[in-house]
Amino acid sequence: MSDTPDSPPRYRDKPVSFVRRSGRMSDGQERAWNELGPHYVLPVERDAAATSILPGSHIDPVEVFGRAARLVVEVGSGQGHAIVHAASSDPDTDFIAVEVFRAGLARTMLDADRAGARNLRLVEANAPEVLEHLLPAASVDEVWIFFPDPWHKAKHNKRRLVAPSFPPIVARALRDGGILRLATDWEDYALQMREVMADAAEFAPVFEGEWAPRFDGRTMTAFERKGIAKGRDIRDLAYRRRPRDA
């Protein structure tokens, strides 16, 4: 992109919910990226940043997966334990994992290949841009956000993904009646999530009381066990996308 008066440089205008680490991948992860990437990793057009999505670019899920099926998107899929389990357990549903850390995506591909999960695709990108630009409007049945970075220091709270600007972005991607599922082991972030979603006109809770029951479709991962071992309660929330003409 040229730096001229007609084409000024573009920068993100708000903090992202991650700091991208560039740790070296293992030889096995490099091989996975090169050999399995052509099937699993969705090529995307970038904007200014390495993890950005160029506005105006998009995918057609039916074309990507070769069929029309339920579509579930996991934001911040980490090493892929939850989504690989889900994809291999539910072959009639299509899944997209969104993550910025390449080593985690490589591990996801290795596990997916071993499990025979061919109904999974990966996107290496900043999740809000995927939901806002890459996915067609009203194309997603569920969005999962499990254990996002809590940014627990007060001065870093502005980096949290689930903030007031986020629900409209998720609402755009979800079909009417689609579900947003959240889980965290940090109480203050859980409270923030609940407060943000209570003010989101596009969503209605699908639980009674303070918290939703644990989502049966979320396999118990080492990350979740670690939080429990440290004495932190796991809190779930779930919200339904209201009809657009309501």
N, C-alpha and C positions, 0 to 999 in steps of 0.2 A: 504494500500500500504506500503510495508516494506521499511525501510530506510537502504538499503544495497548498496554496490558498484554496484551490478547488477541492482538495482531498486532504483535510486536516487529519492528524493522527487521532485515533480513537483510544480511549481508555475507559476502564470500568469506573462507573460513577459511584459505586458503593463497595464496602468490604465484602470479600467472599468468605464463605464459612470454612475455609481451609487454608493452610499454608502448605504449598506443594513441596514435598521432599523428593529429592532426586537420588534416592538410594539405589545402588547398583543391583540389578537383577541377577539371580543365579543363572548358571548355564541352562538349567532345565526351564527356567522361566523365559529366557531368551528364545529357546527352541519353541516353547509353546506360543510365544508371540508371533514368531515367523511361520510356524507350521499350522497352528490352529486359528491364528488371527483372521485369515481370509474368510473363514466361516463365521466366527463369533463376533469379531469387532466391526462395528458399523463405521464406514468412512464418513467423515463429516467435513464440511467447509468451516474454516476457522475465521474468526474476526481478529482482533489485535492480539489476544493472548493465546497461549498454547492450548489452554483448556476451554476456549470460548467456542461459541456456535455463531456462525454468520447469520444475522437476521435475514429472513427471507428464504433460508434453506430449510428443507423439511424431508421427512421420509414418508413412505406409504407402508404401514405395517403389513397390509395384505401382500404387497409386493415383496417385502423383506422376508416374511415367513412362508410365503407361498400359499396362504390360506386366510380365511376370515375366522378369528377365534378371540376369546377373551384375552385381554392384554393387561398384564401386571408390570408395573415399573417400580423397582427398588432404588431409592436414592441413597447413595453412600453405602454401596454393597460390600465394601471392605475386601476380604479375601473370598467372599462369595459363598460362605457356608450356608446362609439362610436361603439364598435364591437358587443355588444348585440343588439343595434338598427339595425346594418347592417345585422346581422345573422337572426334576426326575420323578417326583411323586404325582405330578399332574400334567401328563403329556398332552391333554386336550387344551391347555392354556398356554399362551405365549408369554415370555418374560423378557424384560430388558433391565439390565443392571447398569446403573450410572455410578461411576467412580472416577476420581482424578489420579489415583495412584496406580501406575502401570504394573508394578509388581503384584498388587492385589488382583488386578484384572488377569494377569498371567496365571496366577494360582487358580482363579475362578475357571479359566479355560481348561486347565489340566484336570481339575475335579469334574467339570462338566463332561469332558471327553470320556473320562473313566466311567462316569455314571450313565453315559449314553444320552445326555440331555441335549438334544438337537433343537429344542424349542426355546433356546436362550440366545440373546444377543447382548453385546456389551457396548457401552459408549464411554469413551474417555473424555469427560467434559464436566464443566460446572453445571450442577443439576438444574438450577433455575433457568438457565439458558436452554437446556434440553426441553424442559416443560413449556417454555415460552415460544421457542422457535422450531425445534426439530420435530416435535410430535404434533400431528394435526389436532386441531381443536376437537374436543369431545371424542377422542379416540381411545382413551384409557379407562379400564374398568376399576383398577385399584392402584393407588400409590402407597408404597410402604416406606416409612422413614424410621428405622430401628437403630437406636443408640447413636444419634448424631453427636458430633463433637460438642460437649457442653460449654466449652469456653467459660469455665467456672470462675475465672477472675473477673471481677466487676468491670474492669477497664476493657475487657475483651468481649463482654456480652453482646456488643453490637455486631459481632461476627456470627452470632447464632443464626442458623438457617430458618428456624420457625420464628418469624418476626412478623409484624403487621403487614409488611409488603408481600409476604409469601402466599397467603391463601388465594388471592386472585390469580396468581400464576398457576397454582395447582388446579384451581377451579376451571381454568381455560382448558387444560389437558383432559380432565375427567369428563366422562359422559354424564348426563343427568342420571342421578341415582348411584353414581360411582362412589367408591369408598376411599377415604384417606385414613391410613392406620399409622399411629405413632407409638413409640415406646422409648423410654429412657430410664436410666438408673440414678439420675440426678434430680432430687426433689424440686429444687428451685427452677430447673428447666421445665420439669413437668408442669409446675404451676404456671410458668410463662406460656407454655404451649396451650394450656387450657384457657388462659385469659385471652390469648391471641385468637383462638378459634371461637370463643364465645362472642367476639366482636366481628366475626367473619360472616357477612350476610349471605354468602353463597353456600354455607354449610349448616347442617343440623346434627347434633350428637346422636349416636345410635346406641347409647348406653344410659343407664339410670344411675344416680348416685354420683360419687366423686370421680370414679375411674372406671374405665371399661374392663371387662374380664380379659385375662390373658388370651391373645389371639392364638387359636389352636394351630394355625398354619405357620407359625414362627417356630422353627426348630430351636432347641436349646443349644446355644453355641458356647464356646469357651469364653467368649467375651461376656456373655450374660452370666455365666457361672462365676466369673471373676468378680463382677459387681455384687452378686449375692454373697460371695465369700467375704467381701469387705463390709457386709452388713447393710448394703444399700437395697432399698425396696425397688422392684421393677414396677413401673407404672405405665399402663396402656391407655390410649385414647383412640376413639374411632368416630369418624364423621362422614355423613352422607352428603353428596353434592346435590343441592336443591335444583329442581327443574329451572331451566333458563327463562321460561315464560311465567314463572310464579311471581 
